[in-house]
Amino acid sequence: MVQIIGPVTFDEVLTAFRRDHPVARDHAANTNQDAENMLSLADRLFGGWSKARLSRAELRAVILPWHLSEGGARELVPRTGLTVGEAADLLRAHAAELSAANPLCTEKIARFRAAPFTSVYFSRGPVTHDDYADLRTGEGLVHLDGLHRLLAWELSGRLSARPAREDDGPIAYLAGVPDPNAAPGGRRP
């Protein structure tokens, strides 16, 4: 079960995101503004942000939207979506082919394999954006930001089965996922 740390405001979510993912950061295919736009859209659609920690199994179950691999030659995630686990398994099975077809995506994943954990962002459902339009979703969390990092951490075996400490895995910010321990009005008892 997702370990909810507590409720957070959208301003706190943006502060955490901007600290780790500046829009003006100089790197190839900087999509930080697109990701910030997804967070704003999720806030408008779902609101009610929570800070959480997820196990490896929970992170593997997060649904990824369509991803054309940073302009590469082959989709990493089809329009109907894949879970983090399915995408990681695909990468394992077709590593050489995907690497050749999608060098920038491969570079990002390689960079994050040993990089410090940074926060990831999910919502309780798909946002109203073209990349999410054909997702087949049921129960579960939907990715907003952190695709390459999640795949890198899964592929390198860094995700913890049961995170207990701060360094056991990334913090997740969840839109529309209330704290089950909160009293009426959203406050923790």
C-alpha atoms as one frame of an Amber mdcrd trajectory, in Angstrom:
protein
   0.000   0.000   0.000   1.263   3.479  -0.882   2.874   5.064   2.166   1.348
   8.549   2.364   3.644  10.932   4.225   1.053  13.693   4.304  -0.814  16.337
   2.354   1.066  19.093   0.519   0.001  22.213  -1.293   0.477  22.662  -5.009
   2.995  25.426  -4.222   5.074  22.838  -2.326   4.832  20.476  -5.312   6.037
  23.200  -7.698   8.861  24.191  -5.355  10.120  20.586  -5.234   9.765  20.194
  -8.996  11.545  23.451  -9.852  14.394  22.672  -7.430  15.184  19.426  -9.252
  14.011  20.298 -12.780  14.652  23.940 -13.707  12.998  24.948 -16.954  16.151
  26.791 -18.018  18.524  23.853 -17.326  20.853  23.356 -20.252  20.604  19.758
 -21.415  19.483  17.946 -24.536  15.717  17.763 -24.996  14.832  19.675 -21.840
  11.129  18.895 -21.344  10.851  20.443 -17.889   8.352  23.088 -19.020   6.139
  20.376 -20.529   6.307  18.449 -17.257   5.453  21.547 -15.216   2.470  22.082
 -17.516   1.313  18.489 -16.786   1.556  19.170 -13.041  -0.576  22.300 -13.416
  -3.104  20.394 -15.488  -3.250  17.608 -12.886  -3.749  20.202 -10.161  -6.712
  21.685 -12.034  -8.231  18.255 -12.727  -7.539  16.400  -9.460  -6.086  18.795
  -6.869  -5.502  17.410  -3.399  -1.776  16.632  -3.522  -0.081  14.161  -1.195
   3.562  13.407  -0.576   4.259   9.668  -0.545   6.785   6.874  -0.768   6.114
   3.879  -3.000   7.555   0.383  -3.064   9.219  -1.108  -6.119   6.035  -3.038
  -6.974   3.933   0.128  -6.703   6.357   2.087  -8.894   6.435  -0.738 -11.468
   2.613  -0.500 -11.644   2.552   3.234 -12.490   1.021   3.759 -15.943   3.180
   5.614 -18.455   1.641   7.678 -21.273   2.722   7.615 -24.900   6.437   8.254
 -25.320   8.185   8.511 -28.666  11.596   8.327 -27.057  12.749  11.924 -27.354
  12.194  12.088 -31.096  13.723   8.681 -31.658  12.816   6.179 -34.319  10.725
   3.829 -32.167   8.019   4.284 -29.559   9.077   3.312 -26.098   5.480   3.487
 -24.841   2.527   3.045 -27.221  -0.478   5.377 -27.117  -2.391   2.833 -25.025
   0.327   3.060 -22.345   2.527   0.647 -20.477   3.356   0.291 -16.831   6.848
   1.189 -15.668   7.463  -2.540 -15.234   6.308  -3.377 -18.765   8.439  -0.610
 -20.271  11.485  -1.730 -18.258  10.938  -5.322 -19.366  10.702  -4.127 -22.987
  13.965  -2.221 -22.583  15.658  -5.308 -21.116  14.428  -7.528 -23.949  15.291
  -5.105 -26.770  18.142  -3.059 -25.301  20.395  -2.899 -28.377  17.558  -2.163
 -30.818  15.971   0.529 -28.625  19.346   2.099 -27.888  20.169   2.372 -31.595
  16.719   3.740 -32.460  16.502   6.169 -29.530  19.932   7.504 -28.558  18.728
  10.543 -26.593  16.253   8.509 -24.550  18.961   5.916 -23.905  21.359   8.678
 -22.806  18.829  10.028 -20.302  18.202   6.583 -18.835  21.951   5.934 -18.554
  22.514   9.287 -16.818  19.905   8.512 -14.144  21.010   4.937 -13.319  23.355
   6.109 -10.562  22.147   9.697 -10.090  20.645  10.640  -6.729  16.928  10.046
  -6.349  14.721  13.010  -7.175  10.978  13.320  -6.780   8.520  11.781  -9.224
   4.987  12.964  -9.958   1.783  11.003 -10.547  -1.978  11.508 -10.642  -4.920
   9.270  -9.832  -5.953   9.275 -13.488  -4.895  10.511 -16.911  -4.798  14.235
 -17.602  -6.584  15.755 -20.584  -3.639  15.895 -22.959  -3.037  14.182 -26.303
  -0.257  11.972 -24.890  -2.784  10.518 -22.404  -5.871  10.357 -24.669  -5.695
   6.639 -25.503  -4.439   5.283 -22.178  -6.130   2.143 -20.968  -6.331   2.682
 -17.244  -8.079   0.987 -14.405  -6.936   1.327 -10.853  -3.559   2.874 -10.317
  -1.383   5.898 -10.633  -0.590   7.671 -13.896   2.816   9.215 -14.618   3.166
  12.992 -14.921   6.966  13.341 -14.652   9.910  10.997 -14.111   9.691   8.406
 -16.925  13.430   8.152 -17.663  14.351   8.206 -13.977  11.855   5.490 -13.056
  13.077   3.266 -15.881  16.716   3.870 -14.978  16.160   3.079 -11.304  14.182
  -0.077 -12.118  16.739  -1.268 -14.683  19.615  -0.704 -12.262  17.863  -2.462
  -9.369  17.776   0.606  -7.133  14.092   0.539  -6.173  13.339  -0.830  -2.715
  10.757  -3.528  -2.081   9.668  -1.749   1.107  11.049   1.785   1.406  11.575
   2.722   5.021  14.166   5.473   4.935  14.627   8.634   2.898  17.388   7.064
   0.795  15.314   3.945  -0.002  13.720   5.559  -3.012  12.243   8.681  -4.463
   9.546  10.830  -2.927   6.380  10.823  -5.009   3.900  13.655  -5.267   0.384
  12.418  -6.015  -2.436  14.536  -7.444  -5.912  13.514  -6.337  -4.737  10.829
  -3.907  -5.940  11.824  -0.440  -4.164  10.957   2.768  -6.197   8.110   4.283
  -5.175   9.296   7.768  -6.434  12.837   7.224  -9.311  14.119   9.295 -12.253
  15.780   7.538 -11.025  18.925   5.836  -7.744  17.311   4.784  -5.825  17.680
   8.043  -3.951  14.844   9.700  -5.215  13.992  13.207
